[in-house]
Amino acid sequence: MWHVPRFIAVKLVSTLLVFGAVIPVYQAERMTGSGQAATFQQFEHGFMIAIGDSVEVYPYGKKDQLNYHLAFAFSKKDIALLADSLTANLPPTHDYQPTGDFGKLWSNSLPIMQDLGWAITPPIAYTADAGVAAGYFRSLPVGEFSVKTNAASLDGGSDSVDFPLLNGGVLRAGQMIWRYVSPFSGNGVPQPCGAQRIQFESGSYAVLLEGTLAKAGCTAVVFLVKAAAQQRMTIFLFDEQGPIIGAVAAPDGTNIQTPRDETLADFILPATGDYSIQLRPDFSEPEPLVKDKYQSQAFQYRYYTLLVVIR
């Protein structure tokens, strides 16, 4: 049930991030598929992927009644009919205004603009491994992580939803549920206790990692991130099968948190030094009175994925 957090850095090369794609495995699932040209961009509250005939939008704050994250697939043919509509406002320090298909979709639909916020990385061109294995996979330009979704119809259907446009029209999208997966998910090794340093490779902007916390034993973990004053840091925390409490502190111990959806903190760094991210499991909810062996075991653990972006 235990697994060590894996640190995965993303390297910035000029204005693009280019990586070798790795075929991910999630527990017994193995993705099979060929490389496909794709573009990725991280936003303040989600991300976009352009692949094949579609542009997929992954807002962190959209969930269904079962608490699954929702994503939306739009046809590139429909996006091509939209007008270029740049916003009058300039993006915040160290952020970007989306361009191309991402920009058309983002600037013409107020819900998408509000759900995602500004882009926090440039667009990233890469070769994605895309395949099918009990779901649909697209590898990300973030180490060995992928997103796994169900199918989505781009030409209408029961899974379709309409997004209002600023011109009064609507844009149809296929609705999906999704999650992050990596080759390491489900590995059974102990979670190390104490402080652990997150190392960014030279020229990199992001680290994505996963880990497990328990009700007994190692009940908390602290990650240290060394950064310089006036950089901007955004920290995303995703929990599965139960809540995890996160806290972020500046080098002088001051608590810094600006939570929204899965965004744990987003701020301009006030000083140079070590910033700490502490995670601890929340077991305040009572265990089910009637549960099977698996539920009883699963309740003792909390699984998380942590994404740290510095730019």
Order of alpha helices (4+ residues) and beta strands (2+ residues): beta-beta-beta-beta-beta-beta-beta-alpha-alpha-alpha-beta-beta-beta-beta-beta-beta-beta-beta-beta-beta-beta-beta-alpha-beta
